Amino acid sequence: MTDAPLLIPVLGDQLTPDIAALRASDRKDAVVLMMEVADETTYVKHHKAKIAFILSAMRHHARRLRDLGWYVDYVRLDDPGNSGSLTGEVARAVDRHRPRAIHVTEAGEWRVQAMLDGWSDRFAIPVTIHQDDRFLCSHAEFDAWAAARRQLRMEYFYRDMRRKTGLLLNADGGPEGGQWNYDADNRKPAPARDLLMPQPVRFRPDATTQEVLEMVAERFADHIGGLGHFHFAVTHEEAMRQQRRFLDEALPRFGDYQDAMMTGEPFLWHSVLSPYINAGLLDPLALCEEVERRYRAGKAPLNCAEGFIRQIIGWREYVRGIYWHEGPDYARRNALNATRDLPGFYWTGDTDMHCLRQAIGQTIDHAYAHHIQRLMITGNFALLAGIDPHQVHVWYLEVYADAYEWVELPNTLGMSQFADGGLLGSKPYASGGAYINRMSDYCGTCRYDVKQRTGDDACPFNSLYWDFLARNEKKLARNPRLAMPYRNWAGMAEKDRAAIREQAARVLDALT
């Protein structure tokens, strides 16, 4: 190593051995800096299991990089002298190593990118920020796509990503099977109990992970969740085992039941791979290419393969593009002027609404819930109740192991809470109890009656749904996708509308 090496900071969601900054550097002439810092664990109060997953994965990744020949300077959270911030630790590393320059891969979040942008002036040495090419679509490419359109709809972006990658295209360059999107085939309700459902691999914590778990339990005792269910993969090899489990056992039925919800079954046929993809342990494009191979080999139906690939190269890339295109003010948008505080049961699961108790309970246990639970249970309730969307955003960022702001914020603020006024979604994802009853078995054992709108036993989602439409009528009534529910509302007798709104007021009053 030279007297003045390159310094290469690697962040906690960059656990990829050929991340751009490493790929552009010579391992014989570089110091890789990895940092566990207090600021990144507490800027929101992350779930204990989320913190443990990321820190353990970072420690294992440092070992992998050393095995590949890199010199790694690793700072632990409890090391003496730890400054508590990324910039502070880079400053200390600059003092230790006297590097001639810093090379780093762009950050995933505005907050962290602002730090990177300030390093050149702060340290008076050259800083090169490499594009994160683990994503298919660069910021500039998305901005160009957005500039050419009046509406930024995911479906058309997704088709462009299919063309760019060649995934699920036929010989003529058109979509496999004759259509781009098979979502209509992916809405089967909760299946019968006697079907054998696959389960994710449950990884036994090794000594490194156990050390992290003990530190997290002590240091973050007041954060949500526990560590008794900790089962995450923390290495690339373990993440690949879960990838194979999904491909072999769950992918063939993933599409059919990807919107279904079942009591006591948090995973169903979902991949449970998003934490590993977002942290960098898995390659999202390579995963999609393997899903396509499974389809072409007759091992997975087209609706399952297309539905999964759409989530990765379509939705995941699209929300990242929205996040960076819209800028930091996006986090404070509140198109529906929702101001109510998030109810306390979001941190405890202590509610008589069985669907919420299930979704929140498994979130507390596993730092995981699948996308329909997030959208149509916890998100739907917050939307109907008029909860402050920024509070909802912070909660989602805290509680899920796969939640980084670039992916979580547009999903929460835009799709779930409609707080961007329809930039991301063409309508609010609002529903009463009927949808939950159709797509789950939750309602059958709930203390509330999903068919009642008013009365002590009425499902709270029902009155809140109509109250949501009524109080937002000036903003939403012209939305063509809401024409039918507004006609139904207008067709109700005045006394029935009044009774529903009185019921909703009682439900909302009880939240406080």
HELIX and SHEET records of a PDB file:
HELIX    1   1 ALA A   20  ARG A   23  1                                   4    
HELIX    2   2 ARG A   27  ASP A   29  5                                   3    
HELIX    3   3 ALA A   38  THR A   42  1                                   5    
HELIX    4   4 LYS A   48  ASP A   67  1                                  20    
HELIX    5   5 LEU A   86  HIS A   97  1                                  12    
HELIX    6   6 TRP A  110  PHE A  123  1                                  14    
HELIX    7   7 HIS A  139  ALA A  147  1                                   9    
HELIX    8   8 MET A  154  THR A  165  1                                  12    
HELIX    9   9 GLU A  176  GLY A  178  5                                   3    
HELIX   10  10 ASP A  183  ASP A  185  5                                   3    
HELIX   11  11 ALA A  207  ARG A  219  1                                  13    
HELIX   12  12 HIS A  236  ARG A  245  1                                  10    
HELIX   13  13 PHE A  246  ALA A  250  3                                   5    
HELIX   14  14 LEU A  251  PHE A  254  1                                   4    
HELIX   15  15 SER A  274  ALA A  279  1                                   6    
HELIX   16  16 PRO A  284  ARG A  296  1                                  13    
HELIX   17  17 LEU A  302  ILE A  309  1                                   8    
HELIX   18  18 ARG A  310  ARG A  316  3                                   7    
HELIX   19  19 GLU A  317  GLU A  326  1                                  10    
HELIX   20  20 PRO A  328  ARG A  332  5                                   5    
HELIX   21  21 GLY A  344  TYR A  346  5                                   3    
HELIX   22  22 HIS A  354  HIS A  366  1                                  13    
HELIX   23  23 HIS A  371  GLN A  373  1                                   3    
HELIX   24  24 ARG A  374  GLY A  379  3                                   6    
HELIX   25  25 ASN A  380  ALA A  385  1                                   6    
HELIX   26  26 PRO A  389  VAL A  399  1                                  11    
HELIX   27  27 GLU A  405  LEU A  409  1                                   5    
HELIX   28  28 PRO A  410  SER A  416  3                                   7    
HELIX   29  29 GLY A  433  MET A  439  1                                   7    
HELIX   30  30 CYS A  443  THR A  445  5                                   3    
HELIX   31  31 PRO A  460  ARG A  471  1                                  12    
HELIX   32  32 GLU A  473  LEU A  476  1                                   4    
HELIX   33  33 PRO A  480  LEU A  482  5                                   3    
HELIX   34  34 ALA A  483  GLY A  491  1                                   9    
HELIX   35  35 GLU A  494  LEU A  511  1                                  18    
SHEET    1   A 5 VAL A  72  VAL A  75  0                                        
SHEET    2   A 5 ALA A  30  MET A  35  1                                        
SHEET    3   A 5 LEU A   6  VAL A  10  1                                        
SHEET    4   A 5 ALA A 101  THR A 105  1                                        
SHEET    5   A 5 VAL A 127  HIS A 130  1                                        
END                                                                             
